[in-house]
Amino acid sequence: MTDKFDVAIIGGGVVGCAIARALSRFQLDVVVLERDVDVARGTSGKNSGVAHTGINVPTGSLKAKLNVHGAAMFESLCRELDVPYKQVGKLIVALDESQVPDLESMQARGLANGVPVLDIIDADEIKRLEPNITGYAAVHAPTAAITCPYSLTIALAESAAENGVEVMLESPVTAISGEPGDFTLTTPKGAINAALIINSAGLASGEVARMAGVERWRIFPCRGEYVILDKSVGDMITRMVYPVPPKGGAGLGIHITPTVDGNILLGPSTDYIEDPEDVDTTVDVRKQLLKEASEFLPTINPRDVITAYSGVRPKLTSASEGGFGDFVIEEVPERPGIMHLVGIESPGLTAAPAIAEMVAGWVTDKLSPAVRPDFKEGAHTAKRFREQSREVQTSLVDNDPDYGRVICRCELVTRREILSAIENRLGARSINSIKYRSRSMMGRCQGGFCGPRIVDLLIEEGVPFDELNLKGDGSWMFFDTSKGLREGHDSRTGEAVIER
């Protein structure tokens, strides 16, 4: 069966979902094709969660323009979607006098890019702002902010779905054919017809471009590992702390970032890899992160680490080239009707609303759709119980007893919040889908207490125990050994696999 859409968006990362929501303001039939079991499973869900000011991007680049514009849009977008946003500020710290010229260069570049406030401060002012931080001087960027990257991506996708966008999970695109106005996209769930295509496939954007006959770009996967410190030491810093970026490096150096949930992140590392799906974490890198972060924050203790994770950047520059390439947002003349978004690495999260605005403008210029009169702007999720006042919590429990049953003790997540996550608009049912919507299983015990209770709730909601999975891709929680082997498929490639 073939479905006909005005626009097909390939990729359910933050940029693809931001574009979907922007297009849902118009009377258009839009589909998001995501290869994984949920949105935000790739780069968009595994980064620092920073709304960058624009201090580190080349003046005059497309990246700089979209970074600064996106940063200006970010707070209102988070407020509309009820996504956490905190303007905590950032210090870029020089350890000695030799790095001060680098601070001055960054300040000049940031001001040229349109960053509203950037000051260079001395060691005494660093200590006043951050008593636990050691440094010679620093650039202070008070408008830098933090958010929750996976919460934002999920909220964008669910808002788009609420406004009529179809989000097809486990639907990797395996072939593209046809012409503008009548493209065909092949997926394991059938063929999709679309008048226009938006290639927002992140790490796979080069591969998707080649499916469409465009050979211009190659993506170089670059892994960044992080460690997460326990909330009990979350008050060691109040704002982001970055080093002076290494010259010619592929990243900004190991930084220390408070999260909107009270933890502290250390990272990321920078390692070019062959396999874009390789999100392993390593003991050696963990030790290196702790060592480099302790140069600025000597009070860090390895015993405060509760877990680690990694994400992979889709870089357009190789390991030998180093540095950063500019964003590619282009409809190439030899293959019209397809907008390619390639090399959207940091600050892609910050730039996402500005990129969405830009790409939505391309679509509306092509199709001239009417504005949707009944667009729903707000979020449709359960209230975060842990963030409410005692009076509001009491009222919530009085009106819904499920708010009075705590499932996750570490993060104070209630049964109502878990049920709301299970009942999400996208139909995502993996354990990680529940985790990223509710913050259950993210505390000190990493799911030791709440994990089995969430499994029970999923079974109560009708999910057979032998279909429960951690993150798709055959990551089954349980096996019915009496049934032996069974046939399934890899959600990323669509290929058949045999699973025990």
Stockholm file with secondary structure:
# STOCKHOLM 1.0

chainA/1-500         MTDKFDVAIIGGGVVGCAIARALSRFQLDVVVLERDVDVARGTSGKNSGVAHTGINVPTGSLKAKLNVHGAAMFESLCRELDVPYKQVGKLIVALDESQVPDLESMQARGLANGVPVLDIIDADEIKRLEPNITGYAAVHAPTAAITCPYSLTIALAESAAENGVEVMLESPVTAISGEPGDFTLTTPKGAINAALIINSAGLASGEVARMAGVERWRIFPCRGEYVILDKSVGDMITRMVYPVPPKGGAGLGIHITPTVDGNILLGPSTDYIEDPEDVDTTVDVRKQLLKEASEFLPTINPRDVITAYSGVRPKLTSASEGGFGDFVIEEVPERPGIMHLVGIESPGLTAAPAIAEMVAGWVTDKLSPAVRPDFKEGAHTAKRFREQSREVQTSLVDNDPDYGRVICRCELVTRREILSAIENRLGARSINSIKYRSRSMMGRCQGGFCGPRIVDLLIEEGVPFDELNLKGDGSWMFFDTSKGLREGHDSRTGEAVIER
#=GR chainA/1-500 SS CCEEEEEEEECCSHHHHHHHHHHTTBSCCEEEECSSSSTTCSGGGSSCCEECCSSSSCTTSHHHHHHHHHHHHHHHHHHHHTCCEECCCEEEEESSGGGHHHHHHHHHHHHHHTCSCCEEEEHHHHHHHCTTCCCSEEEEETTCEEECHHHHHHHHHHHHHHTTCEEESSCCCCEEEEETTEEEEEETTEEEEEEEEEECCGGGHHHHHHHTTCCCCCCEEEEEEEEEECGGGGGGCSSEEEECCCTTCSSCCCEEEECTTSCEEEECCCEECSCTTCCCCCHHHHHHHHHHHHTTCTTCCGGGEEEEEEEEEEESSCTTTCSCCCCEEECCTTSTTEEEEECCCTTHHHHHHHHHHHHHHHHHHHHCCCBCTTCCCSCCSCCCGGGSCHHHHHHHHHHCGGGGSEEETTTTEEHHHHHHHHTCTTCCCSHHHHHHHHCTTCSTTTTTTHHHHHHHHHHHTTCCGGGCBSSSTTCBSCCCGGGCCEEEECTTTCCEEEEC
#=GC SS_cons         CCEEEEEEEECCSHHHHHHHHHHTTBSCCEEEECSSSSTTCSGGGSSCCEECCSSSSCTTSHHHHHHHHHHHHHHHHHHHHTCCEECCCEEEEESSGGGHHHHHHHHHHHHHHTCSCCEEEEHHHHHHHCTTCCCSEEEEETTCEEECHHHHHHHHHHHHHHTTCEEESSCCCCEEEEETTEEEEEETTEEEEEEEEEECCGGGHHHHHHHTTCCCCCCEEEEEEEEEECGGGGGGCSSEEEECCCTTCSSCCCEEEECTTSCEEEECCCEECSCTTCCCCCHHHHHHHHHHHHTTCTTCCGGGEEEEEEEEEEESSCTTTCSCCCCEEECCTTSTTEEEEECCCTTHHHHHHHHHHHHHHHHHHHHCCCBCTTCCCSCCSCCCGGGSCHHHHHHHHHHCGGGGSEEETTTTEEHHHHHHHHTCTTCCCSHHHHHHHHCTTCSTTTTTTHHHHHHHHHHHTTCCGGGCBSSSTTCBSCCCGGGCCEEEECTTTCCEEEEC
//
